[in-house]
C-alpha cells in the first residue's frame, strides 16, 4: 500500500523534481517506509511506500529492464504469483519480490488487455516511453483511490486530493454540485469531487494520456455485464465455498503480520472464521464501543467471536471526547467530505492497530454484494409510494439527508441553483441497468457504483492509511461481487432478512446463535455529544466561518441550533455544516495544515 503522484507535461517540457517532492510529502502517511521519484521525458512519477510484499526489493517508481516502462503503484495485486508463473513461460523474468512488478511485465506482454487478468485493489500510473503515453488505472470496485486534474501545461494525478493542491496555479474553488451532493446524500459521487476541476478516475477504468494531453478512456470492467442466473441453493452454496476459499487464500498473502477489525456483525465474523480455517493463527483483532452513552454496542459479541476463534482481541471502549476529537484529523485524511460518523471510531481503531500492524482485514462490501441492507428489499407499498413521489430510481435513494425546511432556510443561492445534482448519480446508475435485471439487482448496482466507492471505501482507505495501515476487503474480490449480483433474489432475501445465502453458508462456521442477533450497523453516538452548550458553541463559530458565510445563510443558524437543543431535529444538518467549515479551512483557506489525531473540533471551525 502506498501513495502515488505525478504528472505528464506538454511535449517539450521536463518535470521539476521539487514539485514531485512537494506532492509526495502530502502522501507521507500512506508510505512511511520508502519514497522515490522518476523523471523521464515529459513524465514525472513519485511514490511513498508502505512495504507489505517484497519488503527489501519493492522500491518504486519501478523501471523495466529495457527502460521503456516505469510504474508507480498503490495497493495489492493478489494473484501476482500465478501471473508471474504465466509470464515466465512467455520469457519475462521478475527482478523483485514485489507484486507491483507484475503490472510492468503483464503490460509489456498483453498491453491494456492485462487489466482483466489482475485480481486485487490497486491504482497505478504507468509511463510507456515508446508509445509516448501515461496510463492511469484503478481497480474494478474503486477500493484504491486515484484523482487527476487538467492544468494548462499538464495533467497531474495523485492518490489523494491534498497532493494535487501544491501544484494548482490558483486557489482551489468549491464545486457547488458536489457540495450539494455531500449535504443531501452524505457524499459526492461520480467523476467530480468537491474541488472544481479535480476528478476521480472511475473504478474499472484506465485513462491513456498522450503527449498532447488528450485522454482516451478504457473501461475494462463493469458490473453491468453481470447476467442474472437461475441457480439453486446447493449449487450456489458450493460455488460460494470455492470463491470464498480462493479469495481468502489470495488476500492472506503478506510478508508482514495482519489483524482484523471485528465488529461483532456477520461479515467480520465470517472473516474471522475464514482466517482461522486458513491457518492465520492467533492474530490480533480490534473492536470498539462507547462509555457514557445509552447507544448499544457490539463489544460483547465481538469478544465472543474472538474467543471462539482464539484471537488476540483488544476491545476499545471510548469516551465521547475521544471520538469527536478525531473530527479534524478524519476530515484531513478523507480529502472528500462524507458524513459517515463511523470515520471517527475507525480512525481510532486504525491508530491502535497501526501501532502494531501494517495490514488489517475488514468486512466492507458484504452488504452490497449479498443484499444485506433493508433498503434493498422495501415493502411493495413503500417502493410504490416513493417511486411516485420521486421517479427515476424505483423508489431507491429518493430522500435527501437534510430536511426540507433547513435546506430552504440555510442553502445559499449557489446551492439552491443546483438542486438537480442531488439524485443525479443514483438516477444515472439506475437508468443504465439492463431491463432484465430485478429491482434488487438495480439497487445493489446503484450502491456498487456510488455509495461503495465514494463513501464506504473512502472511509476504509483514508482512515486506515492516515496511520499507515492497509485495509483488506475480501468481500470485494470481483469474483464474489459478480457472483453475489448474479444470484436470484430468493437466495439473497427471505422473509425480509438479507444475506440469506451468505448466512446459511456461514452458519456452521460461526459460534452457535451468532446469526440470531439483529443487524445493528456501526453507529456513533453523535446525538449524545452535539447538544446543549456544545451545539451553541458550534453555531456561534459557524456564523464566523468564511466557507459557511460564502455558501449558506448564516442568519438561520441560531434557529437550527435552537431546534437541535430542543430535540426537534437539526443534528444532521448542524454536523454537516461543522464538517464543511473544517474542510473549507483545511483545503480552501489554508491548504497545507494538518490537524493532530486528537484536537478540539470547535477550534478548527474558526
C-alpha positions, 0 to 999 in steps of 0.5 A, spaced: 500 500 500 502 506 498 501 513 495 502 515 488 503 522 484 505 525 478 504 528 472 505 528 464 507 535 461 506 538 454 511 535 449 517 539 450 517 540 457 521 536 463 518 535 470 521 539 476 523 534 481 521 539 487 514 539 485 514 531 485 517 532 492 512 537 494 506 532 492 509 526 495 510 529 502 502 530 502 502 522 501 507 521 507 502 517 511 500 512 506 508 510 505 512 511 511 517 506 509 520 508 502 519 514 497 522 515 490 521 519 484 522 518 476 523 523 471 523 521 464 521 525 458 515 529 459 513 524 465 514 525 472 512 519 477 513 519 485 511 514 490 511 513 498 511 506 500 508 502 505 512 495 504 507 489 505 510 484 499 517 484 497 519 488 503 527 489 501 526 489 493 519 493 492 522 500 491 518 504 486 517 508 481 519 501 478 523 501 471 523 495 466 529 492 464 529 495 457 527 502 460 521 503 456 516 502 462 516 505 469 510 504 474 508 507 480 503 503 484 498 503 490 495 497 493 495 489 492 495 485 486 493 478 489 494 473 484 501 476 482 504 469 483 500 465 478 501 471 473 508 471 474 508 463 473 504 465 466 509 470 464 515 466 465 513 461 460 512 467 455 520 469 457 519 475 462 523 474 468 521 478 475 527 482 478 523 483 485 519 480 490 514 485 489 507 484 486 507 491 483 512 488 478 507 484 475 503 490 472 510 492 468 511 485 465 503 483 464 503 490 460 509 489 456 506 482 454 498 483 453 498 491 453 491 494 456 488 487 455 492 485 462 487 489 466 482 483 466 487 478 468 489 482 475 485 480 481 486 485 487 485 493 489 490 497 486 491 504 482 497 505 478 500 510 473 504 507 468 509 511 463 510 507 456 516 511 453 515 508 446 508 509 445 509 516 448 503 515 453 501 515 461 496 510 463 492 511 469 488 505 472 484 503 478 481 497 480 474 494 478 470 496 485 474 503 486 477 500 493 484 504 491 483 511 490 486 515 484 484 523 482 487 527 476 486 534 474 487 538 467 492 544 468 494 548 462 501 545 461 499 538 464 495 533 467 497 531 474 494 525 478 495 523 485 492 518 490 489 523 494 486 530 493 491 534 498 497 532 493 494 535 487 493 542 491 501 544 491 501 544 484 494 548 482 496 555 479 490 558 483 486 557 489 482 551 489 474 553 488 468 549 491 464 545 486 457 547 488 454 540 485 458 536 489 457 540 495 450 539 494 451 532 493 455 531 500 449 535 504 443 531 501 446 524 500 452 524 505 457 524 499 459 526 492 459 521 487 461 520 480 467 523 476 467 530 480 469 531 487 468 537 491 474 541 488 472 544 481 476 541 476 479 535 480 476 528 478 476 521 480 478 516 475 472 511 475 473 504 478 474 499 472 477 504 468 484 506 465 485 513 462 491 513 456 494 520 456 498 522 450 503 527 449 498 532 447 494 531 453 488 528 450 485 522 454 482 516 451 478 512 456 478 504 457 473 501 461 475 494 462 470 492 467 463 493 469 458 490 473 453 491 468 455 485 464 453 481 470 447 476 467 442 474 472 442 466 473 437 461 475 441 457 480 439 453 486 441 453 493 446 447 493 449 449 487 450 456 489 452 454 496 458 450 493 460 455 488 460 460 494 465 455 498 470 455 492 470 463 491 470 464 498 476 459 499 480 462 493 479 469 495 481 468 502 487 464 500 489 470 495 488 476 500 492 472 506 498 473 502 503 478 506 510 478 508 508 482 514 503 480 520 495 482 519 489 483 524 482 484 523 477 489 525 471 485 528 465 488 529 461 483 532 456 483 525 456 477 520 461 479 515 467 480 520 465 474 523 465 470 517 472 473 516 474 471 522 472 464 521 475 464 514 482 466 517 482 461 522 480 455 517 486 458 513 491 457 518 492 465 520 493 463 527 492 467 533 492 474 530 490 480 533 483 483 532 480 490 534 473 492 536 470 498 539 464 501 543 462 507 547 462 509 555 457 514 557 452 513 552 445 509 552 447 507 544 448 499 544 454 496 542 457 490 539 463 489 544 460 483 547 459 479 541 465 481 538 469 478 544 465 472 543 467 471 536 474 472 538 474 467 543 471 462 539 476 463 534 482 464 539 484 471 537 488 476 540 482 481 541 483 488 544 476 491 545 476 499 545 471 502 549 471 510 548 469 516 551 465 521 547 471 526 547 475 521 544 471 520 538 469 527 536 476 529 537 478 525 531 473 530 527 479 534 524 484 529 523 478 524 519 476 530 515 484 531 513 485 524 511 478 523 507 480 529 502 472 528 500 467 530 505 462 524 507 458 524 513 459 517 515 460 518 523 463 511 523 470 515 520 471 517 527 471 510 531 475 507 525 480 512 525 481 510 532 481 503 531 486 504 525 491 508 530 491 502 535 492 497 530 497 501 526 501 501 532 502 494 531 500 492 524 501 494 517 495 490 514 488 489 517 482 485 514 475 488 514 468 486 512 466 492 507 462 490 501 458 484 504 452 488 504 452 490 497 454 484 494 449 479 498 443 484 499 444 485 506 441 492 507 433 493 508 433 498 503 434 493 498 428 489 499 422 495 501 415 493 502 411 493 495 407 499 498 413 503 500 417 502 493 410 504 490 409 510 494 416 513 493 417 511 486 411 516 485 413 521 489 420 521 486 421 517 479 427 515 476 430 510 481 424 505 483 423 508 489 431 507 491 435 513 494 429 518 493 430 522 500 435 527 501 439 527 508 437 534 510 430 536 511 426 540 507 425 546 511 433 547 513 435 546 506 430 552 504 432 556 510 440 555 510 442 553 502 445 559 499 443 561 492 449 557 489 446 551 492 439 552 491 441 553 483 443 546 483 438 542 486 438 537 480 445 534 482 442 531 488 439 524 485 443 525 479 448 519 480 443 514 483 438 516 477 444 515 472 446 508 475 439 506 475 437 508 468 443 504 465 441 497 468 439 492 463 431 491 463 432 484 465 435 485 471 430 485 478 429 491 482 434 488 487 439 487 482 438 495 480 439 497 487 445 493 489 448 496 482 446 503 484 450 502 491 456 498 487 457 504 483 456 510 488 455 509 495 461 503 495 466 507 492 465 514 494 463 513 501 464 506 504 471 505 501 473 512 502 472 511 509 476 504 509 482 507 505 483 514 508 482 512 515 486 506 515 492 509 511 492 516 515 496 511 520 499 507 515 495 501 515 492 497 509 485 495 509 483 488 506 476 487 503 475 480 501 468 481 500 470 485 494 474 480 490 470 481 483 469 474 483 464 474 489 461 481 487 459 478 480 457 472 483 453 475 489 449 480 483 448 474 479 444 470 484 436 470 484 433 474 489 430 468 493 437 466 495 439 473 497 432 475 501 427 471 505 422 473 509 425 480 509 432 478 512 438 479 507 444 475 506 440 469 506 445 465 502 451 468 505 448 466 512 446 459 511 453 458 508 456 461 514 452 458 519 456 452 521 462 456 521 460 461 526 459 460 534 452 457 535 446 463 535 451 468 532 446 469 526 440 470 531 442 477 533 439 483 529 443 487 524 445 493 528 450 497 523 456 501 526 453 507 529 456 513 533 453 516 538 453 523 535 446 525 538 449 524 545 455 529 544 452 535 539 447 538 544 446 543 549 452 548 550 456 544 545 451 545 539 451 553 541 458 553 541 458 550 534 453 555 531 456 561 534 463 559 530 459 557 524 456 564 523 464 566 523 466 561 518 468 564 511 466 557 507 459 557 511 458 565 510 460 564 502 455 558 501 449 558 506 445 563 510 448 564 516 442 568 519 438 561 520 443 558 524 441 560 531 434 557 529 437 550 527 441 550 533 435 552 537 431 546 534 437 541 535 437 543 543 430 542 543 430 535 540 426 537 534 431 535 529 437 539 526 443 534 528 444 532 521 444 538 518 448 542 524 454 536 523 454 537 516 455 544 516 461 543 522 464 538 517 464 543 511 467 549 515 473 544 517 474 542 510 473 549 507 479 551 512 483 545 511 483 545 503 480 552 501 483 557 506 489 554 508 491 548 504 497 545 507 495 544 515 494 538 518 490 537 524 493 532 530 489 525 531 486 528 537 484 536 537 478 540 539 473 540 533 470 547 535 477 550 534 478 548 527 471 551 525 474 558 526 
